[in-house]
Amino acid sequence: MDTALLEVFLEVARRESFTAAAGSLGYTQSAISRQIAVLEASVGAPLFDRLPRGVRLTEEGRALVPHATAVVGRLRAAVADVRAVRTLGGGGLRLGAIPTADMALIPRAVAEFRRVHPAVVVTHIEGLTRGLVVDIREGDLDLAVIGTAQPEPAFDGVRLRKLMDDPLSVALPLGHRLAGRDMLSLADLEGENWIAGQPRSQDTLIAGVQDGGFQPLIPYVVLEWSAKQGFVAAGLGVTLVPALAAASVRPDVVVVALDPREVAPRSVFAATPEGVADSAAVTGFLELLAGD
């Protein structure tokens, strides 16, 4: 059953006239009559009594009215929702980010996005790059902010857009022998205990600073960023600090820059599903990230 016929039916029922409905909808009277005849053939019953002056709903016609009203209403609501998504007057954005991006970059962008587009529902999860990439590839996220030690990584099914280089520093406890230095080399950190999120250094930020002579010892595996700082503050070891998180370091921890000639910055990307057109919400959020 063509939903356009239901709209014609409801207009005729409201005006009790083919001629009046034709004028309202921009059809000829004969076109309205033909469309009602098609609808009556579809439902197998007369919907209007034809009178000398106008028409009147039959019992079957009255039975159809609430159903036609519901169908047409849902269709109009669907069209309105689609248009709202395209104009950021509705819809949603499923966002993911690495923990250090959640320190400041993501909260600022989400707050501004919500201010400008309050009707868009933003949801957020935090995760590691590897898991976020899987979520993007499988369609569980619309956008994720990830970080890699490689300047030009490639992930199947994922489109990457470079947001920034994220220089790395090292966090030391107060009173550490190196805490007063302006810059450190890898040689300065030989023999230090490291606090990292994974037991294998190649799965952590340390992977980007390794060379043939630098073999970090990781006795403490700590996932949560603020907890890593707690271990550092207690004098149990040192940890890497990306620039994204440096402003959020606790006061009993000292951050010292690493020599950029030895330690390349981490690369931070916005990841979206490959081959999928960016929604209006994704486009709007990317603009905020790029301008941060």
C-alpha positions as a Markdown table, in Angstrom:
| # | Residue | x | y | z |
|---|---|---|---|---|
| 1 | Met | 0.0 | 0.0 | 0.0 |
| 2 | Asp | 1.5 | 3.4 | -1.1 |
| 3 | Thr | 1.7 | 5.7 | 1.9 |
| 4 | Ala | 1.0 | 8.6 | -0.4 |
| 5 | Leu | -2.5 | 7.2 | -0.9 |
| 6 | Leu | -3.0 | 7.3 | 2.8 |
| 7 | Glu | -2.1 | 11.0 | 2.9 |
| 8 | Val | -4.7 | 11.6 | 0.2 |
| 9 | Phe | -7.2 | 9.5 | 2.1 |
| 10 | Leu | -6.8 | 11.5 | 5.3 |
| 11 | Glu | -7.0 | 14.8 | 3.5 |
| 12 | Val | -10.3 | 13.8 | 1.8 |
| 13 | Ala | -11.6 | 12.5 | 5.1 |
| 14 | Arg | -10.8 | 15.8 | 6.8 |
| 15 | Arg | -12.3 | 18.0 | 4.1 |
| 16 | Glu | -15.2 | 15.6 | 3.1 |
| 17 | Ser | -14.6 | 16.6 | -0.5 |
| 18 | Phe | -12.5 | 15.3 | -3.4 |
| 19 | Thr | -12.4 | 18.9 | -4.9 |
| 20 | Ala | -11.3 | 20.5 | -1.7 |
| 21 | Ala | -8.6 | 17.9 | -1.1 |
| 22 | Ala | -7.4 | 18.3 | -4.7 |
| 23 | Gly | -7.0 | 22.1 | -4.1 |
| 24 | Ser | -5.1 | 21.5 | -0.8 |
| 25 | Leu | -2.7 | 18.9 | -2.2 |
| 26 | Gly | -2.2 | 20.4 | -5.7 |
| 27 | Tyr | -3.9 | 17.6 | -7.6 |
| 28 | Thr | -6.9 | 17.7 | -10.0 |
| 29 | Gln | -10.2 | 16.4 | -8.7 |
| 30 | Ser | -10.0 | 13.4 | -11.1 |
| 31 | Ala | -6.5 | 12.5 | -9.8 |
| 32 | Ile | -7.8 | 12.5 | -6.2 |
| 33 | Ser | -10.8 | 10.3 | -7.3 |
| 34 | Arg | -8.4 | 7.8 | -9.0 |
| 35 | Gln | -6.1 | 7.6 | -6.0 |
| 36 | Ile | -9.0 | 6.9 | -3.7 |
| 37 | Ala | -10.3 | 4.2 | -6.0 |
| 38 | Val | -6.8 | 2.6 | -6.0 |
| 39 | Leu | -6.8 | 2.6 | -2.2 |
| 40 | Glu | -10.3 | 1.1 | -2.0 |
| 41 | Ala | -9.2 | -1.6 | -4.4 |
| 42 | Ser | -6.2 | -2.3 | -2.1 |
| 43 | Val | -8.2 | -2.7 | 1.1 |
| 44 | Gly | -11.1 | -4.4 | -0.7 |
| 45 | Ala | -13.8 | -2.0 | 0.6 |
| 46 | Pro | -15.4 | 1.4 | -0.2 |
| 47 | Leu | -14.0 | 4.1 | 2.0 |
| 48 | Phe | -16.3 | 6.9 | 1.1 |
| 49 | Asp | -19.9 | 7.3 | 0.2 |
| 50 | Arg | -20.2 | 9.6 | -2.8 |
| 51 | Leu | -22.9 | 12.2 | -2.1 |
| 52 | Pro | -24.4 | 15.0 | -4.2 |
| 53 | Arg | -22.3 | 17.5 | -2.2 |
| 54 | Gly | -19.0 | 15.9 | -1.2 |
| 55 | Val | -18.2 | 12.6 | 0.4 |
| 56 | Arg | -18.6 | 10.9 | 3.7 |
| 57 | Leu | -16.5 | 8.1 | 5.4 |
| 58 | Thr | -18.0 | 4.7 | 5.3 |
| 59 | Glu | -17.8 | 2.4 | 8.3 |
| 60 | Glu | -14.7 | 0.8 | 6.7 |
| 61 | Gly | -13.3 | 4.3 | 6.1 |
| 62 | Arg | -13.7 | 5.2 | 9.7 |
| 63 | Ala | -11.9 | 2.0 | 10.7 |
| 64 | Leu | -8.9 | 3.0 | 8.5 |
| 65 | Val | -8.5 | 6.5 | 9.8 |
| 66 | Pro | -6.5 | 5.8 | 13.0 |
| 67 | His | -4.2 | 3.4 | 11.2 |
| 68 | Ala | -3.6 | 5.8 | 8.3 |
| 69 | Thr | -3.0 | 8.6 | 10.8 |
| 70 | Ala | -0.4 | 6.4 | 12.7 |
| 71 | Val | 1.4 | 5.3 | 9.5 |
| 72 | Val | 1.6 | 8.8 | 8.0 |
| 73 | Gly | 2.7 | 10.2 | 11.4 |
| 74 | Arg | 5.5 | 7.7 | 11.8 |
| 75 | Leu | 6.6 | 8.4 | 8.2 |
| 76 | Arg | 6.7 | 12.1 | 8.8 |
| 77 | Ala | 8.6 | 11.6 | 12.1 |
| 78 | Ala | 11.1 | 9.3 | 10.3 |
| 79 | Val | 11.8 | 12.0 | 7.7 |
| 80 | Ala | 12.1 | 14.6 | 10.4 |
| 81 | Asp | 14.6 | 12.5 | 12.3 |
| 82 | Val | 16.7 | 11.9 | 9.2 |
| 83 | Arg | 16.8 | 15.6 | 8.4 |
| 84 | Ala | 17.7 | 16.3 | 12.0 |
| 85 | Val | 20.7 | 14.0 | 11.9 |
| 86 | Arg | 21.9 | 15.7 | 8.7 |
| 87 | Thr | 21.5 | 19.2 | 10.3 |
| 88 | Leu | 22.8 | 18.2 | 13.8 |
| 89 | Gly | 19.4 | 18.7 | 15.2 |
| 90 | Gly | 19.3 | 15.2 | 16.5 |
| 91 | Gly | 21.0 | 11.8 | 16.2 |
| 92 | Gly | 24.1 | 10.7 | 18.1 |
| 93 | Leu | 27.9 | 10.4 | 18.1 |
| 94 | Arg | 29.6 | 7.3 | 19.5 |
| 95 | Leu | 33.1 | 8.4 | 20.6 |
| 96 | Gly | 36.1 | 6.6 | 21.9 |
| 97 | Ala | 39.5 | 7.9 | 23.1 |
| 98 | Ile | 42.8 | 6.8 | 24.7 |
| 99 | Pro | 43.2 | 7.8 | 28.4 |
| 100 | Thr | 45.6 | 10.6 | 27.8 |
| 101 | Ala | 43.3 | 12.2 | 25.3 |
| 102 | Asp | 40.6 | 12.1 | 27.9 |
| 103 | Met | 42.7 | 14.2 | 30.3 |
| 104 | Ala | 41.8 | 17.5 | 28.4 |
| 105 | Leu | 41.5 | 17.2 | 24.6 |
| 106 | Ile | 38.3 | 15.1 | 24.6 |
| 107 | Pro | 36.5 | 16.8 | 27.5 |
| 108 | Arg | 37.0 | 20.2 | 26.0 |
| 109 | Ala | 35.8 | 19.1 | 22.5 |
| 110 | Val | 32.7 | 17.3 | 23.9 |
| 111 | Ala | 31.7 | 20.2 | 26.0 |
| 112 | Glu | 32.0 | 22.6 | 23.1 |
| 113 | Phe | 30.2 | 20.1 | 20.8 |
| 114 | Arg | 27.3 | 19.8 | 23.2 |
| 115 | Arg | 27.1 | 23.6 | 23.6 |
| 116 | Val | 26.8 | 24.1 | 19.8 |
| 117 | His | 24.7 | 20.9 | 19.1 |
| 118 | Pro | 22.8 | 20.1 | 22.2 |
| 119 | Ala | 20.3 | 17.8 | 20.5 |
| 120 | Val | 23.0 | 15.3 | 19.4 |
| 121 | Val | 23.5 | 12.6 | 22.0 |
| 122 | Val | 27.2 | 12.0 | 22.6 |
| 123 | Thr | 28.4 | 8.7 | 24.2 |
| 124 | His | 32.0 | 7.9 | 25.1 |
| 125 | Ile | 34.2 | 5.0 | 26.0 |
| 126 | Glu | 37.8 | 5.0 | 27.0 |
| 127 | Gly | 40.2 | 2.3 | 25.7 |
| 128 | Leu | 43.6 | 1.5 | 24.3 |
| 129 | Thr | 44.4 | 2.1 | 20.7 |
| 130 | Arg | 44.2 | -1.6 | 19.7 |
| 131 | Gly | 40.7 | -2.1 | 21.1 |
| 132 | Leu | 39.4 | 1.3 | 19.8 |
| 133 | Val | 40.6 | 0.3 | 16.3 |
| 134 | Val | 38.6 | -2.9 | 16.5 |
| 135 | Asp | 35.5 | -1.0 | 17.6 |
| 136 | Ile | 35.9 | 1.4 | 14.7 |
| 137 | Arg | 36.4 | -1.4 | 12.2 |
| 138 | Glu | 33.3 | -3.3 | 13.5 |
| 139 | Gly | 31.1 | -0.3 | 13.5 |
| 140 | Asp | 30.7 | 0.0 | 17.2 |
| 141 | Leu | 32.2 | 3.5 | 17.3 |
| 142 | Asp | 31.8 | 6.5 | 14.9 |
| 143 | Leu | 35.1 | 8.2 | 15.8 |
| 144 | Ala | 38.0 | 7.4 | 18.1 |
| 145 | Val | 41.1 | 9.3 | 19.1 |
| 146 | Ile | 44.1 | 7.0 | 19.1 |
| 147 | Gly | 47.9 | 7.2 | 19.6 |
| 148 | Thr | 50.7 | 5.2 | 18.0 |
| 149 | Ala | 54.5 | 5.2 | 18.1 |
| 150 | Gln | 54.5 | 4.9 | 14.3 |
| 151 | Pro | 54.2 | 8.2 | 12.4 |
| 152 | Glu | 52.2 | 6.5 | 9.5 |
| 153 | Pro | 50.4 | 3.4 | 10.9 |
| 154 | Ala | 48.0 | 1.4 | 8.8 |
| 155 | Phe | 45.0 | -0.4 | 10.2 |
| 156 | Asp | 42.7 | -2.5 | 7.9 |
| 157 | Gly | 39.2 | -1.0 | 7.7 |
| 158 | Val | 40.1 | 2.2 | 9.4 |
| 159 | Arg | 40.7 | 5.7 | 8.0 |
| 160 | Leu | 43.2 | 7.8 | 9.9 |
| 161 | Arg | 43.5 | 11.6 | 10.0 |
| 162 | Lys | 46.5 | 13.1 | 11.8 |
| 163 | Leu | 45.6 | 15.4 | 14.7 |
| 164 | Met | 49.0 | 16.2 | 16.2 |
| 165 | Asp | 52.4 | 15.1 | 17.3 |
| 166 | Asp | 52.5 | 14.4 | 21.0 |
| 167 | Pro | 56.0 | 14.9 | 22.5 |
| 168 | Leu | 57.0 | 12.5 | 25.3 |
| 169 | Ser | 58.5 | 13.4 | 28.6 |
| 170 | Val | 59.3 | 11.3 | 31.7 |
| 171 | Ala | 57.7 | 11.5 | 35.1 |
| 172 | Leu | 60.0 | 11.2 | 38.1 |
| 173 | Pro | 59.3 | 11.3 | 41.8 |
| 174 | Leu | 60.2 | 14.4 | 43.8 |
| 175 | Gly | 63.8 | 14.2 | 45.0 |
| 176 | His | 64.9 | 11.9 | 42.1 |
| 177 | Arg | 68.5 | 12.4 | 41.1 |
| 178 | Leu | 67.4 | 13.6 | 37.6 |
| 179 | Ala | 64.4 | 15.8 | 38.8 |
| 180 | Gly | 66.3 | 19.0 | 38.4 |
| 181 | Arg | 67.3 | 18.5 | 34.8 |
| 182 | Asp | 65.8 | 20.4 | 31.9 |
| 183 | Met | 66.1 | 17.5 | 29.4 |
| 184 | Leu | 67.0 | 13.8 | 29.6 |
| 185 | Ser | 68.5 | 11.3 | 27.2 |
| 186 | Leu | 67.9 | 7.6 | 27.2 |
| 187 | Ala | 71.3 | 7.0 | 28.6 |
| 188 | Asp | 70.3 | 9.0 | 31.7 |
| 189 | Leu | 67.5 | 6.5 | 32.3 |
| 190 | Glu | 69.5 | 3.3 | 32.2 |
| 191 | Gly | 68.7 | 1.1 | 35.2 |
| 192 | Glu | 65.4 | 2.8 | 36.1 |
| 193 | Asn | 62.3 | 0.8 | 36.9 |
| 194 | Trp | 59.5 | 1.6 | 34.5 |
| 195 | Ile | 55.8 | 1.8 | 35.2 |
| 196 | Ala | 53.8 | 0.9 | 32.1 |
| 197 | Gly | 50.3 | -0.3 | 31.0 |
| 198 | Gln | 51.6 | -3.6 | 29.5 |
| 199 | Pro | 54.3 | -6.0 | 30.5 |
| 200 | Arg | 55.9 | -6.0 | 27.0 |
| 201 | Ser | 57.5 | -2.7 | 26.2 |
| 202 | Gln | 56.7 | -3.0 | 22.5 |
| 203 | Asp | 53.0 | -2.7 | 23.5 |
| 204 | Thr | 53.4 | 0.6 | 25.4 |
| 205 | Leu | 54.5 | 4.1 | 24.7 |
| 206 | Ile | 58.1 | 3.0 | 25.5 |
| 207 | Ala | 58.1 | 1.2 | 22.1 |
| 208 | Gly | 58.6 | 4.6 | 20.4 |
| 209 | Val | 61.8 | 5.3 | 22.4 |
| 210 | Gln | 63.5 | 2.0 | 22.2 |
| 211 | Asp | 66.8 | 1.6 | 20.4 |
| 212 | Gly | 69.4 | -1.2 | 20.4 |
| 213 | Gly | 71.0 | -0.1 | 23.7 |
| 214 | Phe | 67.8 | 0.8 | 25.7 |
| 215 | Gln | 66.1 | -2.1 | 27.4 |
| 216 | Pro | 63.5 | -0.9 | 29.9 |
| 217 | Leu | 62.7 | -3.0 | 32.9 |
| 218 | Ile | 59.0 | -3.0 | 33.7 |
| 219 | Pro | 58.4 | -4.5 | 37.2 |
| 220 | Tyr | 55.1 | -2.6 | 37.6 |
| 221 | Val | 52.2 | -2.9 | 35.2 |
| 222 | Val | 49.6 | -0.3 | 35.9 |
| 223 | Leu | 46.7 | 0.4 | 33.5 |
| 224 | Glu | 45.1 | 3.6 | 34.9 |
| 225 | Trp | 46.9 | 6.9 | 34.3 |
| 226 | Ser | 46.5 | 8.4 | 37.7 |
| 227 | Ala | 47.6 | 5.2 | 39.3 |
| 228 | Lys | 50.8 | 5.3 | 37.4 |
| 229 | Gln | 51.5 | 8.7 | 38.8 |
| 230 | Gly | 50.9 | 7.2 | 42.3 |
| 231 | Phe | 53.6 | 4.6 | 41.7 |
| 232 | Val | 55.9 | 7.3 | 40.5 |
| 233 | Ala | 55.2 | 9.6 | 43.5 |
| 234 | Ala | 56.0 | 6.7 | 45.8 |
| 235 | Gly | 59.4 | 6.3 | 44.3 |
| 236 | Leu | 58.8 | 3.0 | 42.7 |
| 237 | Gly | 59.8 | 3.9 | 39.2 |
| 238 | Val | 59.4 | 6.3 | 36.3 |
| 239 | Thr | 56.9 | 6.5 | 33.5 |
| 240 | Leu | 56.4 | 8.3 | 30.2 |
| 241 | Val | 54.1 | 11.3 | 30.0 |
| 242 | Pro | 52.7 | 12.5 | 26.6 |
| 243 | Ala | 52.2 | 16.2 | 26.2 |
| 244 | Leu | 48.4 | 15.6 | 26.1 |
| 245 | Ala | 48.5 | 14.6 | 29.7 |
| 246 | Ala | 51.4 | 16.8 | 31.1 |
| 247 | Ala | 49.1 | 19.5 | 32.4 |
| 248 | Ser | 47.3 | 17.0 | 34.6 |
| 249 | Val | 50.3 | 15.5 | 36.4 |
| 250 | Arg | 50.0 | 15.6 | 40.2 |
| 251 | Pro | 52.1 | 18.0 | 42.2 |
| 252 | Asp | 54.3 | 15.4 | 43.8 |
| 253 | Val | 55.6 | 14.2 | 40.4 |
| 254 | Val | 58.2 | 16.0 | 38.3 |
| 255 | Val | 58.0 | 16.0 | 34.5 |
| 256 | Val | 61.2 | 16.3 | 32.5 |
| 257 | Ala | 61.4 | 16.5 | 28.7 |
| 258 | Leu | 63.1 | 13.8 | 26.7 |
| 259 | Asp | 65.7 | 14.7 | 24.1 |
| 260 | Pro | 63.7 | 15.0 | 20.8 |
| 261 | Arg | 66.7 | 13.9 | 18.8 |
| 262 | Glu | 66.4 | 10.5 | 20.5 |
| 263 | Val | 62.7 | 10.2 | 21.2 |
| 264 | Ala | 60.2 | 10.8 | 18.5 |
| 265 | Pro | 56.8 | 12.2 | 19.5 |
| 266 | Arg | 53.8 | 9.9 | 19.6 |
| 267 | Ser | 51.4 | 10.4 | 16.7 |
| 268 | Val | 47.7 | 11.1 | 17.5 |
| 269 | Phe | 45.0 | 10.3 | 15.0 |
| 270 | Ala | 41.3 | 10.5 | 14.6 |
| 271 | Ala | 40.1 | 7.1 | 13.4 |
| 272 | Thr | 36.8 | 6.5 | 11.5 |
| 273 | Pro | 35.5 | 3.5 | 9.6 |
| 274 | Glu | 37.1 | 3.2 | 6.1 |
| 275 | Gly | 34.7 | 3.5 | 3.2 |
| 276 | Val | 31.9 | 5.1 | 5.4 |
| 277 | Ala | 30.9 | 8.7 | 4.7 |
| 278 | Asp | 31.4 | 10.9 | 7.7 |
| 279 | Ser | 28.1 | 11.8 | 9.4 |
| 280 | Ala | 27.4 | 15.4 | 10.1 |
| 281 | Ala | 28.2 | 14.7 | 13.8 |
| 282 | Val | 31.6 | 13.2 | 13.0 |
| 283 | Thr | 32.4 | 16.1 | 10.7 |
| 284 | Gly | 31.5 | 18.6 | 13.3 |
| 285 | Phe | 33.5 | 16.9 | 16.0 |
| 286 | Leu | 36.5 | 16.5 | 13.8 |
| 287 | Glu | 36.5 | 20.3 | 13.2 |
| 288 | Leu | 36.6 | 20.9 | 16.9 |
| 289 | Leu | 39.5 | 18.4 | 17.4 |
| 290 | Ala | 41.5 | 20.0 | 14.5 |
| 291 | Gly | 41.0 | 23.4 | 15.9 |
| 292 | Asp | 42.0 | 22.5 | 19.5 |
